[in-house]
Amino acid sequence: MPFWKKDPVKKDIYTNVAEGLRQVYKTKLLPLEEAYRFHEFHSPQLDDSDFSAKPM
């Protein structure tokens, strides 16, 4: 297939920013953090409440 006829990119649509951040974290970033055991030496895993809470 020629380079100018790329496959259409699947775009995710979220209802709000917090939902989008939570979904991206769980699908992309969390598996990477678990693979490198990030939670054991730096900070705990983020929960759903971390994304829905008001800023401090």
PyMOL commands that set and color helices and strands:
alter all, ss='L'
color gray80, all
select helices_A, chain A and resi 17-35+38-41+48-52
alter helices_A, ss='H'
color red, helices_A
deselect
rebuild
show_as cartoon
